[in-house]
Amino acid sequence: MQEIEILKNIDHPNIIKFYETYQDGECYHIVMEYCSGGDLLDRLEKKVYTEDETRAILRMVLSAIKHLHEKGIAHRDIKLENFLFADKSPDSEIKLIDFGLSKRFNPKTPAKLTSFVGTVFYIAPEVIKGDYSELCDEWSIGVMMYTLLSGKPPFTGRSDSEIFENIVIGYFELQDSFWGKLSPPARDLLFRLLTYDHTKRITASQALEHPWFTEQSSVDKDAESIKRLKSTHSDVVQNIRTFESRNKFRKEVLRIMVTLLSDEETKKLREAFRIFDINNTGEVTVEELHQVMNELGHDCSNEDIKRIVREISHSESDHSIKYTDFLAAAADTKGLTKDKLELMFKYFDVDDSKYITSDNIKEMMARAGRKMEDKEIKDMIKDVDILGDGRVNFDEFCAMMNVGVPKKSGNDEPNNDVLGIPKSLDRVPVEKEGAINVYTNNFALKKEF
């Protein structure tokens, strides 16, 4: 279960999202993010990528690996097949999967690894020799870059042993028909990723600062992206500025709401996150948030920015906003439909009792691999429990989400005449038929073993 332990602590736009685990009479199920676009190898079989297309892919790949290495995780099986497209669109986000060979290390020092693991075409020479660090991932990215641009791997052979021999030698051919088409910065980055001595190899963080990326994107990042935030994404910025956590349960519900958004809605939020995540860390720091807000013309003090980060992260100690928390805060709740409200309610109503109890929340947190104190869970219920019966019904749930707010009578006792929120739900738009997937135990992909 090492893979689950790693995934439940990772939150990045280009790493597959783990949701929960549950067990039935026969199997142990892992519920993860659903990706419908196939893998990178599938698409490569249909076309050879241009340099611009490869740059877009590699930026996402390097961002994911940078995030992992900063968290002290070496993936050790980077390859085309382990990157899935979120959807079938040409500009879809890609997601890194399969952490079965991953290994934790102290991020303050280079990893000291010895196990012979990986996939034959992508494996680094030092892995074959049995003495390597997390930079074996960067070598594999170099192999991916070569393969995307040329349509074939740099190291080949008639058998696995012959391929390993060629990798250890470190020699690969650069045909004029392929090499001559590459820009000088692309050639330079490829050589740096496939540097034989891993102590001199470029890191993912350094690669993202390479001219192949920065010279192409500097104008877009600094001007066009800010312009887009101001025009088409102004509601996202406003939601971030005015976000209030109110109570922790609402924040947990918002995290679920993000998974129910359409591809188009999610794409808009991801674009905004990319602009705020200046350093490609997979998180938005206080400094980054401050910089972008200032560039947008919002006169925010440092204390204002810190307050926003505290509200969104729901923590006094956090100095950055994680990816999913950013999406939850930036999403527009005004368009919540009755269908989506019911889906979110059912997610926590695990025993289908028509109520959400402390035990329900505790079970869902456990499924998601998160520990929460009993008092904290009871406080979450108390903040929402208008009737004071120690549980949350659908009416109270809708009130928490600002849809048909129940009122109390003058003596602070719940006014049951006003608590009939189904009346107010008449004003909630109903999801159009076919616009939302059928609820199948929360999400889509199930992995059995």
C-alpha positions in Angstrom: 0.0 0.0 0.0 3.0 2.3 -0.4 1.5 3.7 -3.5 -1.6 4.9 -1.6 0.5 6.4 1.2 2.4 8.5 -1.4 -0.6 9.5 -3.5 -2.8 10.7 -0.6 -0.2 13.3 0.3 0.4 14.5 -3.3 -1.7 17.3 -4.8 -0.6 18.5 -8.2 -2.4 19.3 -11.5 -0.2 16.8 -13.4 -0.3 13.9 -10.9 -3.2 11.5 -10.8 -5.6 12.4 -7.9 -6.3 9.8 -5.2 -9.8 10.1 -3.7 -10.6 7.2 -1.4 -10.4 3.5 -0.7 -13.2 1.2 0.3 -13.7 -2.5 0.8 -16.6 -4.8 -0.1 -17.0 -8.6 0.4 -14.6 -9.5 -2.3 -12.2 -6.6 -3.2 -10.3 -3.6 -2.0 -11.1 -0.7 -4.2 -9.0 2.4 -5.0 -11.0 5.3 -6.3 -8.9 7.7 -8.4 -9.3 10.5 -10.9 -10.8 9.5 -14.2 -8.7 10.2 -17.3 -10.5 9.6 -20.6 -7.8 10.7 -23.1 -5.6 7.6 -23.3 -1.8 7.6 -22.6 1.0 9.5 -24.2 2.3 6.5 -26.1 -1.1 6.0 -27.7 -1.0 9.5 -29.1 2.6 9.2 -30.2 1.7 6.1 -32.3 -0.6 8.3 -34.3 1.8 11.3 -34.8 5.3 12.6 -34.1 5.1 15.6 -31.9 6.4 19.0 -33.1 8.9 20.9 -30.9 6.1 23.3 -29.7 3.9 20.4 -28.8 6.7 18.6 -27.0 7.5 21.7 -25.1 4.0 21.9 -23.7 4.1 18.2 -22.7 7.5 18.5 -21.1 6.6 21.5 -19.1 3.8 19.5 -17.4 6.1 16.5 -17.0 8.9 18.5 -15.4 6.5 20.4 -13.1 5.2 17.0 -11.8 8.7 15.6 -11.2 9.9 18.9 -9.6 6.9 18.6 -7.2 7.7 15.0 -6.3 11.4 15.6 -5.8 10.7 18.6 -3.5 8.4 16.3 -1.5 11.2 13.7 -1.3 9.7 11.1 -3.7 11.5 9.5 -6.6 9.1 8.0 -9.1 11.6 5.6 -10.8 9.3 4.5 -13.7 8.9 7.6 -15.8 7.7 6.6 -19.3 5.2 7.6 -22.0 2.7 5.0 -20.8 2.6 6.4 -17.3 1.2 9.8 -18.5 -2.5 9.9 -19.1 -4.5 12.6 -20.8 -7.3 14.0 -18.7 -9.6 14.1 -21.8 -9.5 13.7 -25.5 -8.9 17.4 -26.4 -5.6 18.2 -28.2 -4.5 20.5 -25.3 -5.5 18.2 -22.5 -3.6 18.2 -19.2 -1.5 15.1 -18.6 -1.4 13.1 -15.3 1.4 11.0 -14.0 0.3 7.6 -12.7 1.7 4.3 -11.3 3.7 5.0 -8.1 4.3 1.3 -7.5 8.1 1.6 -7.8 8.3 5.0 -6.1 10.7 5.6 -3.2 10.8 8.2 -0.5 14.0 10.0 0.4 15.2 13.0 2.4 14.7 16.0 0.0 17.5 17.9 1.8 20.1 15.5 0.4 20.3 13.4 -2.9 18.6 10.1 -2.6 20.8 7.0 -2.3 19.1 4.2 -4.2 20.3 0.8 -5.3 17.3 -1.3 -6.5 17.2 -2.3 -10.1 13.8 -1.0 -11.2 12.3 0.8 -14.1 11.3 0.1 -17.8 13.9 -1.1 -20.3 14.0 1.8 -22.8 13.8 4.5 -20.1 16.1 3.2 -17.4 19.2 5.4 -16.5 22.7 4.0 -16.7 23.4 4.5 -13.0 20.2 2.4 -12.2 21.7 -0.5 -14.1 24.9 -0.1 -12.1 23.0 0.0 -8.8 24.0 3.3 -7.4 21.7 6.3 -8.2 19.6 9.2 -7.0 16.2 10.7 -7.8 17.8 12.2 -11.0 17.2 8.9 -12.7 13.7 10.4 -13.3 15.3 13.3 -15.3 17.2 10.8 -17.5 13.9 9.1 -18.3 12.4 12.5 -19.2 15.3 13.0 -21.6 14.4 9.6 -23.2 10.7 10.8 -23.4 11.8 14.1 -25.1 13.9 12.3 -27.7 11.1 9.8 -28.4 8.4 12.4 -28.7 10.5 14.4 -31.2 11.9 11.6 -33.3 9.2 8.9 -32.9 11.7 6.3 -31.5 13.8 5.8 -28.4 17.4 6.8 -28.3 18.6 3.4 -27.1 17.6 0.3 -28.9 18.7 -3.3 -29.3 17.5 -6.8 -30.3 17.0 -7.8 -26.7 16.7 -6.2 -23.2 20.3 -7.0 -22.4 21.5 -5.4 -25.6 19.5 -2.3 -24.8 21.0 -2.2 -21.3 24.5 -2.5 -22.8 23.8 0.5 -25.1 22.5 2.6 -22.2 25.5 1.8 -20.1 27.8 2.8 -23.0 25.7 6.0 -23.2 25.8 6.3 -27.0 22.8 7.3 -29.0 22.5 8.4 -32.6 21.2 11.8 -33.7 20.2 11.6 -37.3 20.4 14.8 -39.4 16.8 14.5 -40.5 15.8 14.7 -36.8 18.6 16.7 -35.2 18.7 19.4 -37.9 15.1 20.4 -37.3 15.6 21.1 -33.6 16.3 24.5 -32.2 19.6 25.0 -30.4 17.9 25.4 -27.0 16.0 22.1 -27.5 19.3 20.3 -28.4 20.9 21.7 -25.3 18.2 20.7 -22.9 18.1 17.2 -24.4 21.8 16.8 -23.9 21.5 18.1 -20.3 18.7 15.6 -19.5 20.7 12.7 -21.0 23.9 13.7 -19.2 25.6 10.4 -18.4 27.0 11.5 -15.0 23.9 11.9 -12.9 25.7 14.3 -10.4 26.0 16.8 -13.4 22.6 16.1 -14.8 20.1 19.0 -15.0 17.3 18.8 -12.4 13.6 19.2 -13.1 13.6 22.6 -11.4 16.6 23.8 -13.4 15.1 22.4 -16.6 12.0 24.5 -16.2 14.2 27.6 -16.1 16.0 26.5 -19.3 15.8 28.9 -22.3 13.8 26.4 -24.2 10.9 27.2 -21.8 11.6 30.7 -20.6 12.4 32.4 -24.0 9.2 31.0 -25.5 6.9 31.7 -22.6 8.2 34.8 -20.9 6.0 37.2 -22.8 2.9 35.0 -22.6 3.4 34.4 -18.8 3.9 38.1 -18.0 1.5 39.8 -20.3 -1.1 37.6 -22.1 -1.9 35.5 -19.0 -2.5 38.5 -16.8 -4.7 40.0 -19.5 -6.7 36.7 -19.7 -7.1 36.7 -15.9 -8.5 40.2 -16.0 -11.0 39.5 -18.8 -12.3 35.9 -18.9 -11.1 34.8 -15.5 -12.2 37.8 -13.4 -14.7 35.8 -11.4 -12.0 33.3 -10.4 -9.8 36.1 -9.1 -12.8 37.6 -7.2 -13.6 34.3 -5.6 -10.0 33.9 -4.5 -10.0 37.4 -3.0 -13.2 37.1 -1.1 -13.0 33.4 -0.1 -14.0 32.7 3.5 -13.7 29.2 4.9 -16.6 29.7 7.3 -16.4 26.2 8.5 -14.2 23.2 7.8 -17.1 21.0 6.6 -18.0 23.5 3.9 -14.4 23.4 2.7 -14.5 19.6 2.5 -17.7 19.8 0.4 -16.1 22.3 -1.9 -13.3 19.9 -2.6 -15.9 17.3 -3.7 -17.7 19.9 -5.7 -14.5 20.4 -7.8 -14.7 16.8 -9.0 -18.2 17.4 -10.3 -17.3 20.3 -12.5 -17.4 20.0 -16.3 -14.1 19.8 -18.3 -14.7 23.3 -19.5 -15.2 24.6 -15.9 -12.1 22.8 -14.6 -10.0 24.0 -17.5 -10.7 27.6 -16.6 -9.7 27.0 -13.0 -6.5 25.1 -14.1 -5.5 28.0 -16.4 -5.8 30.4 -13.5 -3.8 28.2 -11.2 -1.0 28.0 -13.7 -0.8 31.7 -13.9 -0.6 32.0 -10.1 1.9 29.2 -9.8 4.8 31.2 -11.1 7.5 28.9 -10.0 5.8 25.7 -11.2 5.8 24.1 -7.8 2.3 22.8 -7.9 1.4 25.2 -5.0 0.7 29.0 -4.8 2.9 30.7 -2.2 2.2 33.9 -0.4 4.7 35.7 -2.5 3.3 34.4 -5.8 -0.3 35.3 -4.8 0.9 38.8 -3.8 2.8 39.3 -7.1 -0.1 38.3 -9.4 -2.7 40.3 -7.4 -0.5 43.4 -7.7 -0.1 42.8 -11.4 -3.9 42.5 -11.7 -4.2 46.0 -10.1 -5.5 44.8 -6.7 -3.9 46.8 -3.9 -3.5 44.0 -1.4 -1.3 44.3 1.7 0.9 41.5 2.8 -1.6 40.8 5.6 -4.5 40.6 3.1 -2.6 38.0 1.2 -1.7 36.0 4.3 -5.4 36.1 5.3 -6.4 34.7 1.9 -3.9 31.9 2.2 -5.0 31.1 5.8 -8.7 31.0 4.7 -8.1 28.8 1.7 -5.6 26.4 3.3 -7.7 26.5 6.6 -4.4 26.5 8.5 -2.5 29.1 10.5 0.8 27.5 9.6 0.5 27.0 5.9 2.4 29.5 3.7 1.0 28.2 0.4 -2.2 27.1 -1.3 -2.4 23.5 -2.5 -3.8 22.8 -6.0 -7.2 21.3 -5.0 -7.7 23.9 -2.3 -7.1 26.6 -5.0 -9.7 25.1 -7.3 -12.2 24.8 -4.5 -11.8 28.4 -3.5 -11.8 29.7 -7.1 -14.9 27.7 -8.2 -18.2 29.5 -8.6 -20.8 28.1 -6.2 -23.6 30.3 -7.6 -24.3 27.8 -10.4 -24.7 24.8 -8.1 -27.6 22.7 -9.3 -29.9 20.6 -7.2 -28.4 17.4 -8.8 -24.9 18.4 -7.7 -26.0 19.3 -4.2 -27.6 15.9 -3.9 -24.5 14.2 -5.2 -22.3 16.0 -2.7 -24.7 15.2 0.1 -24.7 11.5 -0.8 -20.9 11.4 -0.9 -20.9 12.0 2.9 -24.2 10.1 3.6 -22.4 6.8 3.3 -25.1 4.7 5.0 -27.9 6.4 3.0 -29.7 7.4 6.1 -30.6 10.9 4.7 -28.4 12.4 7.4 -24.7 13.2 7.7 -23.3 12.2 11.1 -20.0 12.5 12.8 -19.4 8.8 12.0 -20.1 9.4 8.3 -17.5 12.1 8.2 -15.0 10.0 10.1 -15.5 7.1 7.7 -15.0 9.4 4.6 -11.9 10.9 6.1 -10.5 7.4 6.8 -11.3 6.3 3.2 -9.4 9.4 1.9 -6.4 8.4 4.1 -6.8 11.4 6.4 -6.9 11.5 10.2 -9.2 13.9 12.0 -9.8 14.2 15.7 -13.3 13.4 17.0 -13.7 16.8 18.5 -12.8 18.4 15.2 -15.5 16.4 13.4 -18.1 17.2 16.0 -17.3 20.9 15.7 -17.8 20.6 11.9 -21.3 19.1 12.5 -22.1 21.7 15.1 -21.3 24.6 12.8 -24.0 23.3 10.3 -26.5 21.7 12.7 -29.3 24.2 12.8 -31.8 21.8 14.4 -29.3 20.9 17.1 -29.8 17.1 16.8 -26.2 16.3 16.2 -26.5 15.5 12.5 -27.0 17.3 9.2 -30.0 16.9 6.9 -30.2 17.9 3.3 -31.9 21.2 4.2 -29.1 22.2 6.5 -26.5 21.0 4.0 -28.0 23.4 1.4 -28.0 26.2 3.9 -24.3 25.7 4.5 -23.8 26.0 0.7 -25.8 29.2 0.7 -28.8 27.7 -1.1 -32.1 28.4 0.7 -30.8 29.5 4.1 -32.9 28.2 7.0 -33.8 30.8 9.6 -34.2 30.6 13.4 -37.1 32.0 15.3 -36.6 34.9 17.7 -36.0 32.6 20.7 -33.1 31.0 18.8 -35.1 27.8 18.4 -35.3 26.4 14.9 -38.4 27.6 13.1 -39.7 24.5 11.5 -42.1 26.5 9.3 -39.2 28.1 7.6 -36.9 25.1 7.6 -38.7 23.6 4.6 -35.9 24.3 2.3 -37.3 22.2 -0.5 -39.3 25.4 -1.2 -36.2 27.4 -1.8 -34.7 24.5 -3.8 -37.4 25.2 -6.3 -35.3 28.1 -7.4 -32.2 25.9 -7.8 -31.6 24.9 -11.4 -32.0 21.3 -12.2 -29.1 19.7 -14.1 -30.1 19.1 -17.7 -30.6 15.4 -18.7 -27.3 13.9 -19.7 -25.2 16.8 -18.3 -23.9 14.8 -15.3 -22.7 11.3 -14.9 -24.7 8.8 -12.9 -23.5 8.6 -9.3 -21.5 5.4 -9.0 -20.0 5.3 -5.5 -18.5 8.8 -5.9 -16.1 8.7 -8.9 -15.1 6.6 -11.8 -11.9 4.6 -11.9 -11.6 1.5 -9.7 -8.5 -0.6 -9.4 -8.9 -4.1 -8.1 -6.3 -6.4 -6.8 
